[in-house]
């Protein structure tokens, strides 16, 4: 039986140990690289839904990069705008390490977000911090698998309940139309203007009037005449005239005189103009004339220049009934401005 070679045995054992050590050293970097691999899906910090923001972190990190700080600032602005009562900050980790380590890592991430919120003006009393570790993954994975979407902090603010819209108003049904619609009553016809009140200057010349001494004389009158015309129909009506005059050019009888007459008028209405033929009956009295009755014709023309107004030139002759001749009377001329009513 050959002798046992102790040296060869020790050399074989040593060679095997070196080979195993080399294999472990070459496998360790590959295993670490497998843990550090990132999934194909991107994890971008931002607003997930109204009132909720998600901040993502790098592998085994609890510091905020520029993109994460931007999202935290948006969350702080949302808090100030809505006046939310509380802000819930919850940290998370993936399953690439031991559960205890991942729990502490999620706490550090939540604290980083809390500090940034307070720096941006959110009161510390309004921030509630929690950490879930690897217990609440956004994307379920097996133990030891890194997942960027699970390395996160969720910032949540309760949103006010939307105010329900008021029910649409129900329009009231219009009342049914009457069974028989009666036409609207016609407006009453405009009452015709039947009267004219006028005032104007009046001038008269007395031909061979007998004065109070019995002799013949001529004199003149100047003054104003007030006239009221009543026109009951198309053809004409009745007028009442009162003149207040001053007699002059008499030998010794100048002074105040008057003329009062009543006339029957024939005055057809032609629209813009209304010719007037009147028969005057009345009396004269005062200075420059012997008091007595007169009668005679009058011609006038009513010009309807403006609505409600009349301009009337006129001429009249009064025969004095006490005189034997028709040419011993008074010739009158005047111009009146009248108002119709």
C-alpha atoms as a printed R data frame, in Angstrom:
    type eleno elety resid chain resno        x       y       z
1   ATOM     1    CA   UNK     A     1    0.000   0.000   0.000
2   ATOM     2    CA   UNK     A     2    1.520   3.310  -1.142
3   ATOM     3    CA   UNK     A     3    2.326   5.951   1.475
4   ATOM     4    CA   UNK     A     4   -0.114   8.903   1.928
5   ATOM     5    CA   UNK     A     5    1.354  12.107   0.400
6   ATOM     6    CA   UNK     A     6    0.587  14.809   2.941
7   ATOM     7    CA   UNK     A     7    2.281  17.573   0.994
8   ATOM     8    CA   UNK     A     8    0.305  16.911  -2.150
9   ATOM     9    CA   UNK     A     9   -2.916  16.946  -0.146
10  ATOM    10    CA   UNK     A    10   -2.131  20.311   1.384
11  ATOM    11    CA   UNK     A    11   -1.244  21.748  -2.018
12  ATOM    12    CA   UNK     A    12   -4.559  20.564  -3.495
13  ATOM    13    CA   UNK     A    13   -6.539  22.068  -0.697
14  ATOM    14    CA   UNK     A    14   -4.744  25.397  -1.121
15  ATOM    15    CA   UNK     A    15   -5.317  25.430  -4.879
16  ATOM    16    CA   UNK     A    16   -9.048  24.776  -4.383
17  ATOM    17    CA   UNK     A    17   -9.349  27.595  -1.856
18  ATOM    18    CA   UNK     A    18   -7.666  30.063  -4.202
19  ATOM    19    CA   UNK     A    19   -9.919  29.047  -7.083
20  ATOM    20    CA   UNK     A    20  -13.068  29.494  -4.918
21  ATOM    21    CA   UNK     A    21  -11.869  32.885  -3.701
22  ATOM    22    CA   UNK     A    22  -11.285  34.010  -7.254
23  ATOM    23    CA   UNK     A    23  -14.774  32.952  -8.286
24  ATOM    24    CA   UNK     A    24  -16.399  34.865  -5.361
25  ATOM    25    CA   UNK     A    25  -14.380  37.996  -6.075
26  ATOM    26    CA   UNK     A    26  -15.448  37.950  -9.726
27  ATOM    27    CA   UNK     A    27  -19.150  37.340  -8.824
28  ATOM    28    CA   UNK     A    28  -19.442  40.158  -6.206
29  ATOM    29    CA   UNK     A    29  -19.321  43.130  -8.653
30  ATOM    30    CA   UNK     A    30  -21.890  41.441 -10.875
31  ATOM    31    CA   UNK     A    31  -24.267  40.999  -7.916
32  ATOM    32    CA   UNK     A    32  -23.853  44.628  -6.807
33  ATOM    33    CA   UNK     A    33  -24.459  45.813 -10.359
34  ATOM    34    CA   UNK     A    34  -27.669  43.797 -10.419
35  ATOM    35    CA   UNK     A    35  -28.919  45.530  -7.267
36  ATOM    36    CA   UNK     A    36  -28.052  48.983  -8.615
37  ATOM    37    CA   UNK     A    37  -29.753  48.463 -11.985
38  ATOM    38    CA   UNK     A    38  -32.696  50.853 -12.612
39  ATOM    39    CA   UNK     A    39  -35.938  49.740 -14.267
40  ATOM    40    CA   UNK     A    40  -36.831  50.966 -17.701
41  ATOM    41    CA   UNK     A    41  -39.746  53.069 -16.334
42  ATOM    42    CA   UNK     A    42  -38.767  56.689 -15.473
43  ATOM    43    CA   UNK     A    43  -39.607  58.250 -12.079
44  ATOM    44    CA   UNK     A    44  -40.167  62.030 -12.502
45  ATOM    45    CA   UNK     A    45  -41.163  64.166  -9.546
46  ATOM    46    CA   UNK     A    46  -44.406  66.113  -9.999
47  ATOM    47    CA   UNK     A    47  -48.092  66.455  -9.119
48  ATOM    48    CA   UNK     A    48  -49.831  63.101  -9.251
49  ATOM    49    CA   UNK     A    49  -53.387  64.401  -8.757
50  ATOM    50    CA   UNK     A    50  -55.131  67.443  -7.201
51  ATOM    51    CA   UNK     A    51  -53.716  67.904  -3.723
52  ATOM    52    CA   UNK     A    52  -51.000  65.202  -4.064
53  ATOM    53    CA   UNK     A    53  -47.342  65.614  -5.074
54  ATOM    54    CA   UNK     A    54  -44.649  62.875  -5.407
55  ATOM    55    CA   UNK     A    55  -40.935  63.543  -4.887
56  ATOM    56    CA   UNK     A    56  -38.498  60.801  -6.090
57  ATOM    57    CA   UNK     A    57  -34.995  60.089  -4.727
58  ATOM    58    CA   UNK     A    58  -31.876  58.464  -6.087
59  ATOM    59    CA   UNK     A    59  -30.693  55.002  -5.091
60  ATOM    60    CA   UNK     A    60  -29.802  54.938  -1.369
61  ATOM    61    CA   UNK     A    61  -30.205  58.750  -1.151
62  ATOM    62    CA   UNK     A    62  -32.281  61.098   1.043
63  ATOM    63    CA   UNK     A    63  -31.290  64.460  -0.497
64  ATOM    64    CA   UNK     A    64  -33.416  66.680  -2.727
65  ATOM    65    CA   UNK     A    65  -32.205  67.415  -6.256
66  ATOM    66    CA   UNK     A    66  -33.339  70.466  -8.263
67  ATOM    67    CA   UNK     A    67  -36.388  68.687  -9.702
68  ATOM    68    CA   UNK     A    68  -37.489  67.528  -6.245
69  ATOM    69    CA   UNK     A    69  -37.133  71.048  -4.807
70  ATOM    70    CA   UNK     A    70  -39.305  72.416  -7.619
71  ATOM    71    CA   UNK     A    71  -42.104  69.970  -6.772
72  ATOM    72    CA   UNK     A    72  -41.881  70.745  -3.038
73  ATOM    73    CA   UNK     A    73  -42.191  74.457  -3.888
74  ATOM    74    CA   UNK     A    74  -45.331  73.705  -5.942
75  ATOM    75    CA   UNK     A    75  -46.779  71.839  -2.959
76  ATOM    76    CA   UNK     A    76  -46.026  74.795  -0.666
77  ATOM    77    CA   UNK     A    77  -47.771  77.188  -3.105
78  ATOM    78    CA   UNK     A    78  -50.765  74.852  -3.238
79  ATOM    79    CA   UNK     A    79  -50.980  74.878   0.564
80  ATOM    80    CA   UNK     A    80  -50.940  78.685   0.655
81  ATOM    81    CA   UNK     A    81  -53.477  78.996  -2.147
82  ATOM    82    CA   UNK     A    82  -56.038  76.540  -0.792
83  ATOM    83    CA   UNK     A    83  -55.481  77.166   2.917
84  ATOM    84    CA   UNK     A    84  -55.375  73.451   3.673
85  ATOM    85    CA   UNK     A    85  -55.421  72.575   7.392
86  ATOM    86    CA   UNK     A    86  -52.792  69.792   7.271
87  ATOM    87    CA   UNK     A    87  -50.023  68.503   5.008
88  ATOM    88    CA   UNK     A    88  -49.235  64.769   5.212
89  ATOM    89    CA   UNK     A    89  -45.616  63.848   4.274
90  ATOM    90    CA   UNK     A    90  -44.997  60.082   3.919
91  ATOM    91    CA   UNK     A    91  -41.595  58.543   3.064
92  ATOM    92    CA   UNK     A    92  -41.067  55.253   1.155
93  ATOM    93    CA   UNK     A    93  -38.173  52.999   0.043
94  ATOM    94    CA   UNK     A    94  -37.730  50.128  -2.395
95  ATOM    95    CA   UNK     A    95  -36.703  46.517  -1.432
96  ATOM    96    CA   UNK     A    96  -33.039  46.707  -2.435
97  ATOM    97    CA   UNK     A    97  -31.813  46.515   1.208
98  ATOM    98    CA   UNK     A    98  -32.802  45.155   4.577
99  ATOM    99    CA   UNK     A    99  -36.237  46.211   5.915
100 ATOM   100    CA   UNK     A   100  -34.798  47.996   8.983
101 ATOM   101    CA   UNK     A   101  -32.399  50.000   6.821
102 ATOM   102    CA   UNK     A   102  -35.185  50.875   4.365
103 ATOM   103    CA   UNK     A   103  -37.380  52.085   7.234
104 ATOM   104    CA   UNK     A   104  -34.699  54.516   8.411
105 ATOM   105    CA   UNK     A   105  -34.057  55.639   4.828
106 ATOM   106    CA   UNK     A   106  -37.737  56.452   4.284
107 ATOM   107    CA   UNK     A   107  -37.749  58.493   7.521
108 ATOM   108    CA   UNK     A   108  -34.736  60.527   6.351
109 ATOM   109    CA   UNK     A   109  -36.435  61.210   3.032
110 ATOM   110    CA   UNK     A   110  -39.637  62.406   4.732
111 ATOM   111    CA   UNK     A   111  -37.616  64.677   7.048
112 ATOM   112    CA   UNK     A   112  -35.827  66.227   4.061
113 ATOM   113    CA   UNK     A   113  -39.149  67.133   2.486
114 ATOM   114    CA   UNK     A   114  -40.546  68.462   5.791
115 ATOM   115    CA   UNK     A   115  -37.567  70.785   6.260
116 ATOM   116    CA   UNK     A   116  -37.932  72.144   2.733
117 ATOM   117    CA   UNK     A   117  -41.657  72.798   3.247
118 ATOM   118    CA   UNK     A   118  -40.989  74.714   6.447
119 ATOM   119    CA   UNK     A   119  -38.250  76.700   4.713
120 ATOM   120    CA   UNK     A   120  -40.807  77.706   2.074
121 ATOM   121    CA   UNK     A   121  -43.271  79.028   4.684
122 ATOM   122    CA   UNK     A   122  -45.452  76.043   5.620
123 ATOM   123    CA   UNK     A   123  -45.940  76.050   9.439
124 ATOM   124    CA   UNK     A   124  -44.358  73.118  11.267
125 ATOM   125    CA   UNK     A   125  -47.628  72.547  13.131
126 ATOM   126    CA   UNK     A   126  -49.382  71.894   9.810
127 ATOM   127    CA   UNK     A   127  -46.979  69.144   8.649
128 ATOM   128    CA   UNK     A   128  -47.506  65.507   9.710
129 ATOM   129    CA   UNK     A   129  -44.571  63.170   8.924
130 ATOM   130    CA   UNK     A   130  -44.798  59.379   8.508
131 ATOM   131    CA   UNK     A   131  -42.508  56.664   7.071
132 ATOM   132    CA   UNK     A   132  -43.581  53.349   5.501
133 ATOM   133    CA   UNK     A   133  -40.175  51.900   4.598
134 ATOM   134    CA   UNK     A   134  -40.658  49.190   1.968
135 ATOM   135    CA   UNK     A   135  -44.173  48.270   3.174
136 ATOM   136    CA   UNK     A   136  -46.257  50.284   0.685
137 ATOM   137    CA   UNK     A   137  -44.560  50.076  -2.715
138 ATOM   138    CA   UNK     A   138  -46.000  51.931  -5.682
139 ATOM   139    CA   UNK     A   139  -44.747  49.075  -7.894
140 ATOM   140    CA   UNK     A   140  -44.680  45.622  -6.227
141 ATOM   141    CA   UNK     A   141  -41.269  43.837  -6.579
142 ATOM   142    CA   UNK     A   142  -39.449  40.889  -5.058
143 ATOM   143    CA   UNK     A   143  -37.044  41.382  -2.154
144 ATOM   144    CA   UNK     A   144  -33.695  42.829  -3.174
145 ATOM   145    CA   UNK     A   145  -34.991  44.348  -6.432
146 ATOM   146    CA   UNK     A   146  -34.372  48.127  -6.783
147 ATOM   147    CA   UNK     A   147  -37.279  50.180  -8.159
148 ATOM   148    CA   UNK     A   148  -36.962  53.945  -8.721
149 ATOM   149    CA   UNK     A   149  -40.722  54.501  -8.488
150 ATOM   150    CA   UNK     A   150  -40.754  53.135  -4.931
151 ATOM   151    CA   UNK     A   151  -38.033  55.525  -3.654
152 ATOM   152    CA   UNK     A   152  -40.401  58.413  -3.002
153 ATOM   153    CA   UNK     A   153  -42.080  60.853  -0.615
154 ATOM   154    CA   UNK     A   154  -45.781  61.620  -1.042
155 ATOM   155    CA   UNK     A   155  -47.051  65.091  -0.066
156 ATOM   156    CA   UNK     A   156  -50.842  65.040   0.391
157 ATOM   157    CA   UNK     A   157  -53.252  67.870   1.247
158 ATOM   158    CA   UNK     A   158  -56.977  67.251   1.817
159 ATOM   159    CA   UNK     A   159  -59.074  68.905  -0.867
160 ATOM   160    CA   UNK     A   160  -62.354  70.660  -0.015
161 ATOM   161    CA   UNK     A   161  -65.459  68.887  -1.096
162 ATOM   162    CA   UNK     A   162  -66.791  70.417  -4.329
163 ATOM   163    CA   UNK     A   163  -69.868  72.496  -3.808
164 ATOM   164    CA   UNK     A   164  -72.755  70.775  -5.537
165 ATOM   165    CA   UNK     A   165  -74.205  72.799  -8.339
166 ATOM   166    CA   UNK     A   166  -77.652  74.159  -7.582
167 ATOM   167    CA   UNK     A   167  -80.431  72.378  -9.381
168 ATOM   168    CA   UNK     A   168  -81.484  74.097 -12.553
169 ATOM   169    CA   UNK     A   169  -84.317  76.506 -12.057
170 ATOM   170    CA   UNK     A   170  -87.567  75.262 -13.393
171 ATOM   171    CA   UNK     A   171  -89.134  77.946 -15.491
172 ATOM   172    CA   UNK     A   172  -92.699  78.628 -14.557
173 ATOM   173    CA   UNK     A   173  -95.121  77.631 -17.225
174 ATOM   174    CA   UNK     A   174  -96.629  80.647 -18.945
175 ATOM   175    CA   UNK     A   175 -100.298  81.167 -18.286
176 ATOM   176    CA   UNK     A   176 -102.520  79.697 -20.938
177 ATOM   177    CA   UNK     A   177 -103.738  82.175 -23.496
178 ATOM   178    CA   UNK     A   178 -107.326  83.289 -23.153
179 ATOM   179    CA   UNK     A   179 -109.846  81.326 -25.073
180 ATOM   180    CA   UNK     A   180 -110.723  84.288 -27.234
181 ATOM   181    CA   UNK     A   181 -108.149  87.046 -27.591
182 ATOM   182    CA   UNK     A   182 -109.845  90.415 -27.646
183 ATOM   183    CA   UNK     A   183 -108.188  93.216 -29.575
184 ATOM   184    CA   UNK     A   184 -106.631  95.956 -27.519
185 ATOM   185    CA   UNK     A   185 -108.926  98.937 -27.177
186 ATOM   186    CA   UNK     A   186 -108.125 101.752 -29.548
187 ATOM   187    CA   UNK     A   187 -106.795 104.913 -27.938
188 ATOM   188    CA   UNK     A   188 -109.416 107.603 -27.568
189 ATOM   189    CA   UNK     A   189 -109.394 110.082 -30.421
190 ATOM   190    CA   UNK     A   190 -107.617 113.323 -29.770
191 ATOM   191    CA   UNK     A   191 -110.006 116.026 -28.686
192 ATOM   192    CA   UNK     A   192 -110.148 118.707 -31.385
193 ATOM   193    CA   UNK     A   193 -109.060 122.181 -30.405
194 ATOM   194    CA   UNK     A   194 -112.280 124.210 -30.452
195 ATOM   195    CA   UNK     A   195 -111.106 127.538 -29.017
196 ATOM   196    CA   UNK     A   196 -108.577 130.218 -29.916
197 ATOM   197    CA   UNK     A   197 -107.443 132.846 -27.425
198 ATOM   198    CA   UNK     A   198 -105.622 135.682 -29.215
199 ATOM   199    CA   UNK     A   199 -104.153 139.101 -28.480
200 ATOM   200    CA   UNK     A   200 -102.690 141.679 -30.816
201 ATOM   201    CA   UNK     A   201 -102.354 145.352 -31.793
202 ATOM   202    CA   UNK     A   202 -105.337 147.190 -33.278
203 ATOM   203    CA   UNK     A   203 -105.388 150.450 -35.247
204 ATOM   204    CA   UNK     A   204 -108.501 152.411 -36.312
205 ATOM   205    CA   UNK     A   205 -109.362 155.529 -38.326
206 ATOM   206    CA   UNK     A   206 -112.618 157.399 -37.733
207 ATOM   207    CA   UNK     A   207 -114.208 158.972 -40.838
208 ATOM   208    CA   UNK     A   208 -116.298 162.130 -40.180
209 ATOM   209    CA   UNK     A   209 -117.430 161.026 -36.755
210 ATOM   210    CA   UNK     A   210 -119.647 163.592 -35.068
211 ATOM   211    CA   UNK     A   211 -117.939 164.774 -31.914
212 ATOM   212    CA   UNK     A   212 -119.775 165.802 -28.737
213 ATOM   213    CA   UNK     A   213 -120.175 169.360 -30.072
214 ATOM   214    CA   UNK     A   214 -122.127 168.034 -33.052
215 ATOM   215    CA   UNK     A   215 -119.469 168.844 -35.624
216 ATOM   216    CA   UNK     A   216 -117.722 166.417 -37.975
217 ATOM   217    CA   UNK     A   217 -114.153 165.365 -37.308
218 ATOM   218    CA   UNK     A   218 -111.617 162.650 -38.099
219 ATOM   219    CA   UNK     A   219 -109.339 161.025 -35.568
220 ATOM   220    CA   UNK     A   220 -107.332 157.803 -35.004
221 ATOM   221    CA   UNK     A   221 -107.199 155.004 -32.452
222 ATOM   222    CA   UNK     A   222 -104.325 152.763 -31.415
223 ATOM   223    CA   UNK     A   223 -104.287 149.981 -28.837
224 ATOM   224    CA   UNK     A   224 -104.782 146.233 -28.371
225 ATOM   225    CA   UNK     A   225 -107.646 143.811 -28.848
226 ATOM   226    CA   UNK     A   226 -108.339 140.589 -26.944
227 ATOM   227    CA   UNK     A   227 -110.356 137.930 -28.821
228 ATOM   228    CA   UNK     A   228 -111.881 134.613 -27.784
229 ATOM   229    CA   UNK     A   229 -113.097 132.405 -30.659
230 ATOM   230    CA   UNK     A   230 -115.410 129.481 -30.023
231 ATOM   231    CA   UNK     A   231 -115.503 127.122 -33.016
232 ATOM   232    CA   UNK     A   232 -118.164 124.465 -32.495
233 ATOM   233    CA   UNK     A   233 -118.071 123.096 -36.029
234 ATOM   234    CA   UNK     A   234 -116.351 123.038 -39.390
235 ATOM   235    CA   UNK     A   235 -117.721 126.319 -40.724
236 ATOM   236    CA   UNK     A   236 -117.057 128.625 -37.803
237 ATOM   237    CA   UNK     A   237 -118.516 129.820 -34.549
238 ATOM   238    CA   UNK     A   238 -118.800 132.830 -32.301
239 ATOM   239    CA   UNK     A   239 -116.154 135.390 -31.254
240 ATOM   240    CA   UNK     A   240 -116.078 137.889 -28.426
241 ATOM   241    CA   UNK     A   241 -113.735 140.892 -28.891
242 ATOM   242    CA   UNK     A   242 -112.638 143.591 -26.496
243 ATOM   243    CA   UNK     A   243 -110.450 146.506 -27.566
244 ATOM   244    CA   UNK     A   244 -108.667 149.013 -25.328
245 ATOM   245    CA   UNK     A   245 -107.647 152.105 -27.393
246 ATOM   246    CA   UNK     A   246 -106.224 155.597 -27.216
247 ATOM   247    CA   UNK     A   247 -107.852 158.279 -29.346
248 ATOM   248    CA   UNK     A   248 -105.584 160.907 -30.899
249 ATOM   249    CA   UNK     A   249 -105.539 163.499 -33.723
250 ATOM   250    CA   UNK     A   250 -108.947 164.768 -32.529
251 ATOM   251    CA   UNK     A   251 -109.579 168.461 -32.221
252 ATOM   252    CA   UNK     A   252 -110.167 168.474 -28.477
253 ATOM   253    CA   UNK     A   253 -111.217 164.909 -27.537
254 ATOM   254    CA   UNK     A   254 -108.075 162.731 -27.216
255 ATOM   255    CA   UNK     A   255 -108.066 160.029 -24.590
256 ATOM   256    CA   UNK     A   256 -109.042 156.468 -23.644
257 ATOM   257    CA   UNK     A   257 -111.684 154.659 -25.707
258 ATOM   258    CA   UNK     A   258 -113.063 151.157 -26.022
259 ATOM   259    CA   UNK     A   259 -114.678 148.771 -28.509
260 ATOM   260    CA   UNK     A   260 -116.710 145.676 -27.559
261 ATOM   261    CA   UNK     A   261 -118.235 143.477 -30.276
262 ATOM   262    CA   UNK     A   262 -119.730 140.032 -30.713
263 ATOM   263    CA   UNK     A   263 -119.284 138.318 -34.088
264 ATOM   264    CA   UNK     A   264 -120.709 135.389 -35.990
265 ATOM   265    CA   UNK     A   265 -117.908 133.668 -37.938
266 ATOM   266    CA   UNK     A   266 -117.787 131.715 -41.151
267 ATOM   267    CA   UNK     A   267 -114.343 130.039 -41.074
268 ATOM   268    CA   UNK     A   268 -113.846 126.813 -43.095
269 ATOM   269    CA   UNK     A   269 -110.803 124.830 -41.915
270 ATOM   270    CA   UNK     A   270 -108.426 124.251 -44.852
271 ATOM   271    CA   UNK     A   271 -105.535 122.875 -42.773
272 ATOM   272    CA   UNK     A   272 -102.640 125.328 -42.863
273 ATOM   273    CA   UNK     A   273 -104.926 128.355 -43.421
274 ATOM   274    CA   UNK     A   274 -108.421 129.179 -42.280
275 ATOM   275    CA   UNK     A   275 -110.105 132.163 -43.991
276 ATOM   276    CA   UNK     A   276 -112.588 133.960 -41.767
277 ATOM   277    CA   UNK     A   277 -115.574 136.146 -42.635
278 ATOM   278    CA   UNK     A   278 -117.335 137.643 -39.612
279 ATOM   279    CA   UNK     A   279 -120.329 139.871 -38.911
280 ATOM   280    CA   UNK     A   280 -119.609 142.179 -35.951
281 ATOM   281    CA   UNK     A   281 -122.253 143.737 -33.710
282 ATOM   282    CA   UNK     A   282 -121.396 145.804 -30.660
283 ATOM   283    CA   UNK     A   283 -120.524 149.295 -29.505
284 ATOM   284    CA   UNK     A   284 -117.811 151.941 -29.173
285 ATOM   285    CA   UNK     A   285 -117.358 154.391 -26.318
286 ATOM   286    CA   UNK     A   286 -114.937 156.825 -24.727
287 ATOM   287    CA   UNK     A   287 -112.833 159.670 -26.079
288 ATOM   288    CA   UNK     A   288 -112.707 160.538 -29.778
289 ATOM   289    CA   UNK     A   289 -116.057 158.966 -30.523
290 ATOM   290    CA   UNK     A   290 -119.678 159.316 -29.535
291 ATOM   291    CA   UNK     A   291 -120.824 156.235 -27.641
292 ATOM   292    CA   UNK     A   292 -123.193 154.120 -29.661
293 ATOM   293    CA   UNK     A   293 -123.938 150.869 -31.450
294 ATOM   294    CA   UNK     A   294 -121.898 149.666 -34.441
295 ATOM   295    CA   UNK     A   295 -122.222 146.848 -36.952
296 ATOM   296    CA   UNK     A   296 -120.110 145.701 -39.872
297 ATOM   297    CA   UNK     A   297 -118.048 143.022 -41.588
298 ATOM   298    CA   UNK     A   298 -114.584 141.673 -40.763
299 ATOM   299    CA   UNK     A   299 -112.126 139.704 -42.930
300 ATOM   300    CA   UNK     A   300 -109.322 137.669 -41.369
301 ATOM   301    CA   UNK     A   301 -106.941 134.836 -42.275
302 ATOM   302    CA   UNK     A   302 -105.828 132.301 -39.618
303 ATOM   303    CA   UNK     A   303 -102.324 130.958 -40.368
304 ATOM   304    CA   UNK     A   304 -101.507 127.760 -38.412
305 ATOM   305    CA   UNK     A   305  -97.734 128.250 -38.347
306 ATOM   306    CA   UNK     A   306  -96.885 126.004 -35.370
307 ATOM   307    CA   UNK     A   307  -98.893 123.310 -33.572
308 ATOM   308    CA   UNK     A   308 -101.248 125.108 -31.210
309 ATOM   309    CA   UNK     A   309 -100.487 128.657 -32.459
310 ATOM   310    CA   UNK     A   310 -102.306 130.905 -34.932
311 ATOM   311    CA   UNK     A   311 -101.247 134.176 -36.578
312 ATOM   312    CA   UNK     A   312 -104.241 136.242 -37.740
313 ATOM   313    CA   UNK     A   313 -104.097 139.429 -39.859
314 ATOM   314    CA   UNK     A   314 -107.525 141.109 -39.973
315 ATOM   315    CA   UNK     A   315 -109.401 144.159 -41.206
316 ATOM   316    CA   UNK     A   316 -112.916 145.370 -40.159
317 ATOM   317    CA   UNK     A   317 -115.318 148.227 -40.737
318 ATOM   318    CA   UNK     A   318 -117.790 149.492 -38.120
319 ATOM   319    CA   UNK     A   319 -120.838 151.464 -39.366
320 ATOM   320    CA   UNK     A   320 -122.095 153.736 -36.626
321 ATOM   321    CA   UNK     A   321 -125.844 153.299 -36.553
322 ATOM   322    CA   UNK     A   322 -126.528 156.909 -35.469
323 ATOM   323    CA   UNK     A   323 -124.929 158.305 -38.673
324 ATOM   324    CA   UNK     A   324 -127.055 158.536 -41.821
325 ATOM   325    CA   UNK     A   325 -124.285 157.543 -44.283
326 ATOM   326    CA   UNK     A   326 -122.308 154.304 -44.671
327 ATOM   327    CA   UNK     A   327 -119.050 156.154 -45.181
328 ATOM   328    CA   UNK     A   328 -119.173 157.714 -41.721
329 ATOM   329    CA   UNK     A   329 -117.667 154.802 -39.792
330 ATOM   330    CA   UNK     A   330 -114.417 153.442 -38.390
331 ATOM   331    CA   UNK     A   331 -111.929 151.297 -40.347
332 ATOM   332    CA   UNK     A   332 -109.903 148.840 -38.247
333 ATOM   333    CA   UNK     A   333 -106.731 146.809 -38.956
334 ATOM   334    CA   UNK     A   334 -104.975 144.407 -36.620
335 ATOM   335    CA   UNK     A   335 -102.645 141.411 -36.238
336 ATOM   336    CA   UNK     A   336 -103.331 138.789 -33.558
337 ATOM   337    CA   UNK     A   337 -101.267 135.940 -32.159
338 ATOM   338    CA   UNK     A   338 -103.547 133.161 -30.939
339 ATOM   339    CA   UNK     A   339 -103.241 129.965 -28.919
340 ATOM   340    CA   UNK     A   340 -105.570 127.074 -29.787
341 ATOM   341    CA   UNK     A   341 -106.998 124.921 -26.987
